[in-house]
Amino acid sequence: MAEPKKNLQLLSSLAGWAIVTAGCCAALTHTTSACIAGTNPERPQRPEYSRNVCHQAIRMVGVKIVTVHSPLRTPKRPSDQTCHHTVLDPYVLKTLIHDIAESTAEHIVLVAVSSSIAVVIGVGLGILGTRHKALRNVSISVANVLQTIPSLALFGFLLPIPFIGGIGKHTAILCLVLYSLLPILRNTVVGISGVDAPLREAAVAMGMTDRQLLQMVELPLAAPTILAGVRIALVTNIGTAVIAAIIGGGGLGVLIFRGVESLDTLLILAGAVPAALMALIADGAMSYLEKKVAVR
């Protein structure tokens, strides 16, 4: 009776070792395939893949083993390895500085040309609006409508228009002029209309013509208010000119949109920081000029 019992225990032990051996062979097979897949660049795997497969196979047969870390490591991408070297490359920095200088010059030209045209049109319409009420109402209403249109939509509206639309700097300058009219026009009307009536009457009593009244009384007194409108339009123009890069206007917006497309923070800052500094400098200069004119 004892001998059959020993044989039964022997058979149970052999069956258990067979199950363990089969599980280890399965784990070894899966581990080998995981290693081959991990070295294949077309099927990249995580470093923990082979270890997890081995654990799953061993848990199937109910055997506990000591965890052995796989020597596999995920190779770094070439972009990760060369990213820091690219930033410190003198040639890349030199090229970036050249691009910043060129884009800043284009941005200044866009802002200067469009702001000058907007000042001429805005101040001229404002002066005429103080003499003709109907023209004042129409011009301010049109400028208000143009100001409510988003800048990006305004650029898109002018693209299909023949002769004045299309891709290029001329469309960008036209959009910037239209977008800068309202503060200049409104402040010109408010400044000239705000001149005291007794001063006008005294000038007329002295025999001044309407042109002399405008040049010697109204414009000098309204100059601080007009310059405040020009300052607002100039600062707004610097920020809006960034979007002109979408329609081929150039400027610092080229660097910003290029950085957004490539997820390059350095390029985004290379376009955004000079634009912000330009706006701060323009605001400070116009504020100083406004105070000097007000004191005089």
RODO-2510 file (C-alpha; in nm, 4 decimals, decimal comma):
residues 296
     n   res          X          Y          Z
     1     m     0,0000     0,0000     0,0000
     2     a     0,2946     0,2280     0,0730
     3     e     0,4584     0,1608    -0,2637
     4     p     0,1627     0,2852    -0,4774
     5     k     0,1448     0,5890    -0,2534
     6     k     0,5150     0,6652    -0,3187
     7     n     0,4622     0,6206    -0,6909
     8     l     0,1669     0,8617    -0,6794
     9     q     0,3797     1,1241    -0,4983
    10     l     0,6599     1,0758    -0,7534
    11     l     0,4200     1,1224    -1,0427
    12     s     0,2774     1,4402    -0,8792
    13     s     0,6284     1,5824    -0,8355
    14     l     0,7196     1,5065    -1,1951
    15     a     0,3972     1,6694    -1,3171
    16     g     0,4689     1,9793    -1,1083
    17     w     0,8236     2,0080    -1,2430
    18     a     0,6900     1,9600    -1,5952
    19     i     0,4482     2,2503    -1,5470
    20     v     0,7271     2,4672    -1,4048
    21     t     0,9572     2,3766    -1,6955
    22     a     0,6838     2,4554    -1,9489
    23     g     0,6176     2,7919    -1,7841
    24     c     0,9874     2,8831    -1,7816
    25     c     1,0184     2,7831    -2,1490
    26     a     0,7187     2,9991    -2,2347
    27     a     0,8655     3,2893    -2,0397
    28     l     1,2013     3,2448    -2,2138
    29     t     1,0297     3,2379    -2,5539
    30     h     0,8311     3,5545    -2,4830
    31     t     1,1388     3,7250    -2,3400
    32     t     1,3421     3,6402    -2,6496
    33     s     1,0699     3,7750    -2,8799
    34     a     1,0467     4,0891    -2,6655
    35     c     1,4213     4,1418    -2,6928
    36     i     1,4076     4,1031    -3,0703
    37     a     1,1141     4,3441    -3,0911
    38     g     1,2933     4,5900    -2,8628
    39     t     1,5955     4,6024    -3,0912
    40     n     1,3786     4,6469    -3,3981
    41     p     1,3414     5,0225    -3,4669
    42     e     1,0064     4,9608    -3,6328
    43     r     0,8624     4,8030    -3,3126
    44     p     1,0011     4,9963    -3,0174
    45     q     0,9160     4,8445    -2,6770
    46     r     0,9344     4,9678    -2,3210
    47     p     1,2287     4,8466    -2,1059
    48     e     0,9845     4,6747    -1,8700
    49     y     0,8201     4,4731    -2,1486
    50     s     1,0281     4,1537    -2,1174
    51     r     1,0119     4,1605    -1,7357
    52     n     0,6314     4,1962    -1,7400
    53     v     0,5965     3,9063    -1,9841
    54     c     0,8135     3,6873    -1,7635
    55     h     0,6074     3,7766    -1,4561
    56     q     0,2836     3,6921    -1,6345
    57     a     0,4163     3,3543    -1,7468
    58     i     0,5431     3,2643    -1,4000
    59     r     0,2190     3,3722    -1,2311
    60     m     0,0348     3,1292    -1,4610
    61     v     0,2181     2,8332    -1,3052
    62     g     0,2106     2,9730    -0,9501
    63     v     0,5873     2,9990    -0,8973
    64     k     0,7508     3,2985    -0,7233
    65     i     1,0841     3,4181    -0,8600
    66     v     1,3281     3,6939    -0,7768
    67     t     1,2863     3,9965    -1,0070
    68     v     1,5801     4,0395    -1,2402
    69     h     1,5861     4,3780    -1,4148
    70     s     1,6206     4,3613    -1,7881
    71     p     1,9348     4,5227    -1,9285
    72     l     1,7274     4,6611    -2,2164
    73     r     1,7007     5,0383    -2,2327
    74     t     1,5017     5,2496    -2,4746
    75     p     1,7497     5,4356    -2,6965
    76     k     1,7139     5,8099    -2,6955
    77     r     1,5881     5,9743    -3,0081
    78     p     1,8445     6,1685    -3,2091
    79     s     1,6470     6,4890    -3,1529
    80     d     1,6676     6,4406    -2,7740
    81     q     2,0412     6,3878    -2,7885
    82     t     2,1161     6,6841    -3,0146
    83     c     1,8616     6,9331    -2,8761
    84     h     2,0937     7,0887    -2,6206
    85     h     2,3844     7,0924    -2,8643
    86     t     2,1703     7,2719    -3,1239
    87     v     2,0875     7,5549    -2,8848
    88     l     2,4537     7,6071    -2,7987
    89     d     2,5776     7,5847    -3,1551
    90     p     2,7413     7,9203    -3,2423
    91     y     2,6371     7,8947    -3,6061
    92     v     2,2722     7,8399    -3,5082
    93     l     2,2833     8,1325    -3,2661
    94     k     2,4400     8,3542    -3,5298
    95     t     2,1696     8,2588    -3,7797
    96     l     1,8976     8,3175    -3,5205
    97     i     2,0323     8,6629    -3,4346
    98     h     2,0417     8,7486    -3,8045
    99     d     1,6796     8,6331    -3,8463
   100     i     1,5722     8,8401    -3,5435
   101     a     1,7418     9,1527    -3,6800
   102     e     1,5916     9,1051    -4,0266
   103     s     1,2424     9,0344    -3,8939
   104     t     1,2605     9,3301    -3,6543
   105     a     1,3548     9,5626    -3,9414
   106     e     1,0590     9,4335    -4,1468
   107     h     0,8295     9,4794    -3,8471
   108     i     0,9441     9,8384    -3,7938
   109     v     0,8863     9,9194    -4,1616
   110     l     0,5354     9,7713    -4,1521
   111     v     0,4423     9,9632    -3,8378
   112     a     0,6026    10,2901    -3,9487
   113     v     0,4416    10,2959    -4,2937
   114     s     0,0960    10,1890    -4,1775
   115     s     0,0957    10,4213    -3,8752
   116     s     0,2041    10,7200    -4,0857
   117     i    -0,0741    10,6604    -4,3371
   118     a    -0,3246    10,6100    -4,0533
   119     v    -0,2185    10,9398    -3,8885
   120     v    -0,2590    11,1330    -4,2131
   121     i    -0,6017    10,9844    -4,2868
   122     g    -0,7255    10,9886    -3,9268
   123     v    -0,6217    11,3443    -3,8466
   124     g    -0,7477    11,4697    -4,1840
   125     l    -1,0879    11,3068    -4,1426
   126     g    -1,1031    11,4287    -3,7843
   127     i    -1,0416    11,7904    -3,8866
   128     l    -1,3006    11,7690    -4,1602
   129     g    -1,5390    11,6001    -3,9193
   130     t    -1,5274    11,8974    -3,6829
   131     r    -1,6467    12,1164    -3,9733
   132     h    -1,9023    11,8732    -4,1194
   133     k    -2,1181    11,6799    -3,8758
   134     a    -2,2455    11,4289    -4,1336
   135     l    -1,8897    11,3330    -4,2368
   136     r    -1,7923    11,2963    -3,8715
   137     n    -2,0775    11,0578    -3,7976
   138     v    -2,0132    10,8439    -4,1049
   139     s    -1,6355    10,8247    -4,0585
   140     i    -1,6531    10,7347    -3,6900
   141     s    -1,9221    10,4731    -3,7581
   142     v    -1,7124    10,3078    -4,0302
   143     a    -1,4033    10,3142    -3,8072
   144     n    -1,6034    10,1569    -3,5256
   145     v    -1,7175     9,8744    -3,7523
   146     l    -1,3611     9,8111    -3,8710
   147     q    -1,2359     9,8040    -3,5121
   148     t    -1,4918     9,5401    -3,4085
   149     i    -1,3726     9,2982    -3,6778
   150     p    -1,1048     9,0622    -3,5423
   151     s    -0,7652     9,1372    -3,6898
   152     l    -0,7217     8,7866    -3,8316
   153     a    -1,0639     8,8036    -3,9975
   154     l    -0,9819     9,1447    -4,1423
   155     f    -0,6706     9,0014    -4,3055
   156     g    -0,8821     8,7201    -4,4482
   157     f    -1,1518     8,9536    -4,5821
   158     l    -0,9050     9,1513    -4,7923
   159     l    -0,7318     8,8508    -4,9495
   160     p    -0,9848     8,7817    -5,2303
   161     i    -1,0401     9,1500    -5,3178
   162     p    -0,8750     9,2284    -5,6546
   163     f    -0,6080     9,5000    -5,6890
   164     i    -0,5876     9,5710    -5,3151
   165     g    -0,5927     9,2153    -5,1762
   166     g    -0,3728     8,9121    -5,2173
   167     i    -0,0599     8,7845    -5,0483
   168     g     0,2074     9,0406    -4,9674
   169     k     0,3065     9,3458    -4,7687
   170     h     0,0591     9,5818    -4,9363
   171     t    -0,2380     9,3877    -4,7991
   172     a    -0,0799     9,3798    -4,4545
   173     i    -0,0212     9,7566    -4,4589
   174     l    -0,3791     9,8209    -4,5711
   175     c    -0,5187     9,6063    -4,2886
   176     l    -0,2997     9,7816    -4,0318
   177     v    -0,4109    10,1233    -4,1576
   178     l    -0,7789    10,0323    -4,1312
   179     y    -0,7271     9,8828    -3,7877
   180     s    -0,5491    10,1963    -3,6566
   181     l    -0,7964    10,4604    -3,7753
   182     l    -1,0439    10,4656    -3,4865
   183     p    -0,8287    10,5954    -3,1954
   184     i    -0,6645    10,8619    -3,4110
   185     l    -0,9902    10,9782    -3,5703
   186     r    -1,1869    10,9838    -3,2459
   187     n    -0,9168    11,1635    -3,0443
   188     t    -0,8746    11,4236    -3,3169
   189     v    -1,2465    11,5016    -3,3158
   190     v    -1,2598    11,5062    -2,9352
   191     g    -0,9476    11,7209    -2,9021
   192     i    -1,0535    11,9886    -3,1504
   193     s    -1,4142    11,9896    -3,0309
   194     g    -1,2952    12,0289    -2,6735
   195     v    -1,1350    12,3672    -2,7325
   196     d    -1,3166    12,6302    -2,5266
   197     a    -1,5684    12,8411    -2,7172
   198     p    -1,4375    13,1730    -2,5706
   199     l    -1,0949    13,1038    -2,7222
   200     r    -1,2499    13,0494    -3,0643
   201     e    -1,4552    13,3637    -3,0338
   202     a    -1,1518    13,5655    -2,9289
   203     a    -0,9527    13,4337    -3,2269
   204     v    -1,2347    13,5138    -3,4677
   205     a    -1,2689    13,8605    -3,3115
   206     m    -0,8976    13,9169    -3,3822
   207     g    -0,9652    13,8544    -3,7510
   208     m    -0,8277    13,5021    -3,7855
   209     t    -0,9497    13,2927    -4,0741
   210     d    -1,0677    12,9357    -4,0283
   211     r    -0,7290    12,8011    -4,1369
   212     q    -0,5424    13,0294    -3,8974
   213     l    -0,7836    12,9327    -3,6198
   214     l    -0,7076    12,5665    -3,6834
   215     q    -0,3301    12,6048    -3,7039
   216     m    -0,2728    12,8565    -3,4236
   217     v    -0,5460    12,7718    -3,1706
   218     e    -0,7226    12,4392    -3,2172
   219     l    -0,4408    12,2045    -3,3193
   220     p    -0,1919    12,3234    -3,0496
   221     l    -0,4534    12,2843    -2,7778
   222     a    -0,5737    11,9469    -2,9113
   223     a    -0,2213    11,8096    -2,9674
   224     p    -0,1979    11,6098    -2,6378
   225     t    -0,5296    11,4398    -2,7058
   226     i    -0,4331    11,3625    -3,0662
   227     l    -0,0974    11,2207    -2,9557
   228     a    -0,2751    10,9993    -2,7039
   229     g    -0,4764    10,8494    -2,9899
   230     v    -0,1619    10,8052    -3,1985
   231     r     0,0068    10,6297    -2,9057
   232     i    -0,2825    10,3832    -2,8701
   233     a    -0,2879    10,3181    -3,2443
   234     l     0,0905    10,2692    -3,2587
   235     v     0,1034    10,0184    -2,9737
   236     t    -0,1957     9,8304    -3,1147
   237     n    -0,0339     9,8338    -3,4573
   238     i     0,2848     9,6711    -3,3266
   239     g     0,0876     9,3813    -3,1814
   240     t    -0,1424     9,3418    -3,4814
   241     a     0,1504     9,3432    -3,7251
   242     v     0,2561     9,0050    -3,5835
   243     i    -0,0460     8,8437    -3,7515
   244     a     0,0572     8,9953    -4,0853
   245     a     0,3003     8,7065    -4,1266
   246     i     0,0036     8,4820    -4,2142
   247     i    -0,0548     8,6672    -4,5411
   248     g     0,3125     8,7121    -4,6274
   249     g     0,3624     9,0493    -4,4616
   250     g     0,6824     8,9444    -4,2865
   251     g     0,7924     9,0818    -3,9535
   252     l     0,8412     8,9159    -3,6181
   253     g     0,5308     8,7054    -3,6668
   254     v     0,7312     8,4833    -3,9037
   255     l     0,9502     8,3654    -3,6155
   256     i     0,6535     8,3189    -3,3836
   257     f     0,4474     8,1089    -3,6247
   258     r     0,7555     7,9110    -3,7265
   259     g     0,8190     7,8320    -3,3617
   260     v     0,4573     7,7314    -3,3043
   261     e     0,4646     7,4925    -3,6008
   262     s     0,7893     7,3281    -3,4866
   263     l     0,7113     7,3488    -3,1113
   264     d     1,0312     7,5497    -3,0638
   265     t     1,0079     7,7763    -2,7596
   266     l     1,3284     7,9582    -2,8530
   267     l     1,1847     8,0714    -3,1874
   268     i     0,8593     8,1824    -3,0225
   269     l     1,0514     8,3931    -2,7711
   270     a     1,2764     8,5254    -3,0468
   271     g     0,9702     8,6809    -3,2102
   272     a     0,7612     8,7673    -2,9048
   273     v     1,0242     8,9388    -2,6896
   274     p     1,1367     9,1956    -2,9531
   275     a     0,7719     9,2740    -3,0342
   276     a     0,6943     9,3326    -2,6661
   277     l     1,0037     9,5497    -2,6208
   278     m     0,9132     9,7477    -2,9313
   279     a     0,5633     9,8128    -2,7968
   280     l     0,6999     9,9238    -2,4584
   281     i     0,9536    10,1576    -2,6184
   282     a     0,6907    10,3095    -2,8489
   283     d     0,4499    10,3597    -2,5596
   284     g     0,7158    10,5254    -2,3459
   285     a     0,8349    10,7529    -2,6263
   286     m     0,4846    10,8653    -2,7188
   287     s     0,3945    10,9232    -2,3523
   288     y     0,7041    11,1416    -2,3097
   289     l     0,6208    11,3366    -2,6252
   290     e     0,2616    11,3791    -2,5089
   291     k     0,3752    11,5255    -2,1755
   292     k     0,6211    11,7628    -2,3444
   293     v     0,3517    11,8940    -2,5760
   294     a     0,1045    11,9318    -2,2872
   295     v     0,3558    12,1380    -2,0834
   296     r     0,4299    12,3639    -2,3781
***
